Amino acid sequence: MSDAKESEQQENTTEQVVPEVAEAQTDAAAAQENGPFADAQDELDPAVKMAELEQALVEAKESVLRAQADAINAQRRAEKEVEKARKFALEGFSKEVLVVADNLERALSMVDPENEAIKPIVEGIELTLKSFSDVLAKFNVEAVDPHGEPFDPQLHQAMSMVPNPEVDPNTVIAVMQKGYTLNGRLIRPAMVMVSKAE
């Protein structure tokens, strides 16, 4: 009785195992035909792989060249900004001290140089103005005094236009206030009177 039960159980187990084995064999065959081996064969094709590698190399070289160019441009921009900041750091200060030069020049224009009583004072003002001008020149602050020159709107500001047949039209005939430049950049235009045709 027990032998019959055991043989029946073995038959049931065999029936279960056989379909599983058959199914596994079918899957393996399908994988060989359509599975990763087919892709691997394509990938292992030397001509295809070589073309892909060459394309990747070209793209990598272009990327490196672009990165180098960007880095060089950024460095140049930074150097220019530093140079510009260094050259024009005194711009605000220069504009403020120009008033001192203007006042010294006005003082000299108002006094009588023939008056012996104030001659020492005039000489003192002249020396002070000269020292002040030397200091400005040391820091590349240069005066723009365009008397007799053609009017230049880049450097001059016309306060008025006066008919004057003795000079060509658009000639500066009087300078009310000097202009100044710092390292070639205008920091204050010259206030001028300009001639015009009658």
C-alpha positions in Angstrom: 0.0 0.0 0.0 2.7 2.4 0.9 4.7 1.3 -2.2 1.8 2.3 -4.4 1.6 5.7 -2.7 5.3 6.3 -3.1 5.2 5.3 -6.8 2.2 7.6 -7.4 4.1 10.5 -5.7 7.2 9.9 -7.8 5.0 10.0 -11.0 3.5 13.3 -9.9 6.9 14.8 -9.1 8.3 13.6 -12.5 5.3 15.2 -14.3 6.0 18.5 -12.5 9.8 18.4 -13.2 9.5 17.5 -16.9 7.5 20.6 -17.9 9.9 22.9 -16.0 12.9 21.4 -17.7 11.3 21.7 -21.1 10.4 25.3 -20.4 13.9 26.2 -19.3 15.3 24.5 -22.5 12.9 26.5 -24.7 14.0 29.8 -23.0 17.7 29.0 -23.4 17.2 28.3 -27.1 15.2 31.6 -27.6 17.9 33.5 -25.8 20.6 32.1 -28.0 18.7 33.1 -31.2 17.4 36.5 -30.1 19.1 37.4 -26.8 22.2 39.3 -25.7 24.5 37.2 -27.9 23.1 38.8 -31.0 23.7 42.3 -29.5 27.2 41.3 -28.4 28.1 40.2 -31.9 27.0 43.6 -33.3 29.0 45.4 -30.6 32.1 43.3 -31.3 32.1 44.2 -35.0 35.4 46.0 -35.3 34.4 48.5 -37.9 31.4 49.7 -36.0 33.2 49.9 -32.7 36.1 51.8 -34.4 33.7 54.4 -35.9 32.0 54.9 -32.5 35.3 55.4 -30.8 36.6 57.8 -33.4 33.3 59.9 -33.1 33.7 59.9 -29.3 37.3 61.0 -29.6 36.4 63.9 -31.9 33.6 65.0 -29.5 36.0 64.8 -26.6 38.6 66.9 -28.4 36.1 69.6 -29.3 34.8 69.7 -25.7 38.4 70.1 -24.4 39.2 72.8 -26.9 36.0 74.7 -26.0 36.8 74.4 -22.3 40.3 75.7 -22.9 39.0 78.7 -25.0 36.5 79.6 -22.3 39.1 79.4 -19.6 41.5 81.6 -21.6 38.7 84.2 -22.4 37.7 84.3 -18.7 41.3 84.9 -17.7 41.8 87.7 -20.2 38.5 89.3 -19.1 39.6 89.2 -15.5 43.0 90.7 -16.3 41.4 93.5 -18.3 39.0 94.2 -15.4 41.9 94.3 -12.9 43.9 96.6 -15.2 41.0 98.9 -15.7 40.3 99.0 -12.0 43.9 99.8 -11.3 44.1 102.6 -14.0 40.9 104.3 -13.0 40.8 103.7 -9.3 41.5 107.4 -8.7 38.7 108.7 -10.9 36.4 109.8 -8.1 39.1 111.3 -6.0 40.6 113.1 -9.0 37.2 114.7 -9.8 37.0 116.1 -6.3 40.5 117.6 -6.1 40.2 119.3 -9.5 38.1 122.0 -7.6 41.2 123.0 -5.7 43.1 123.5 -9.0 40.2 125.6 -10.3 40.2 127.8 -7.2 43.9 128.4 -7.3 43.7 129.4 -11.0 40.7 131.7 -10.2 42.7 133.4 -7.4 45.6 134.0 -9.8 43.3 135.5 -12.4 41.8 137.9 -9.9 44.9 139.5 -8.5 47.0 142.3 -9.9 50.5 140.9 -10.6 52.0 144.4 -10.6 50.9 145.1 -7.1 54.1 144.8 -5.0 52.2 144.4 -1.8 50.7 141.1 -2.7 53.5 139.8 -4.9 54.7 137.3 -2.3 51.1 136.0 -2.0 50.8 135.6 -5.8 54.2 133.7 -5.9 53.0 131.4 -3.2 49.7 130.7 -5.0 51.7 130.0 -8.3 54.1 127.6 -6.5 51.1 125.8 -4.9 49.4 125.5 -8.2 52.5 124.2 -9.9 53.1 121.6 -7.1 49.4 120.6 -7.4 49.7 120.2 -11.2 52.9 118.1 -10.8 51.1 115.7 -8.4 48.2 115.4 -10.8 50.6 114.7 -13.7 52.4 112.0 -11.6 49.1 110.1 -11.5 48.3 110.7 -15.2 45.7 113.4 -14.6 46.2 115.8 -17.5 44.6 119.1 -18.2 42.5 119.8 -21.4 43.0 123.4 -22.3 41.8 123.7 -25.9 42.1 127.4 -26.5 42.4 128.1 -30.3 41.7 124.4 -31.2 38.8 123.1 -33.1 35.8 122.2 -31.0 35.7 118.5 -30.0 32.5 117.3 -28.5 34.3 114.3 -27.0 36.5 116.6 -24.9 34.7 119.9 -24.7 31.4 121.2 -23.6 30.2 124.4 -25.4 28.7 126.9 -23.1 28.0 129.5 -25.8 28.6 130.2 -29.5 29.8 133.7 -30.5 30.2 135.1 -34.1 33.9 135.8 -34.7 35.2 136.5 -38.2 38.8 136.3 -37.1 38.8 132.6 -36.6 37.2 129.6 -38.4 33.8 128.5 -37.3 33.7 125.9 -34.5 37.0 127.1 -33.0 37.4 127.4 -29.2 37.9 131.1 -28.5 37.7 131.0 -24.7 38.1 128.4 -22.0 35.9 129.0 -18.9 37.1 125.9 -17.1 39.8 123.4 -18.0 38.9 119.8 -18.6 40.9 116.8 -17.3 41.6 113.2 -18.4 42.8 110.3 -16.3 45.0 107.8 -18.3 43.4 109.1 -21.5 39.8 108.8 -20.2 37.8 112.1 -19.9 36.9 112.7 -16.3 35.7 116.3 -16.8 35.0 118.1 -20.1 36.4 121.6 -20.7 33.8 124.3 -20.6 34.4 126.5 -23.7 33.1 129.3 -25.8 33.0 128.4 -29.5 33.1 130.7 -32.6 30.4 130.5 -35.3 29.9 132.0 -38.7 28.2 135.4 -38.9 
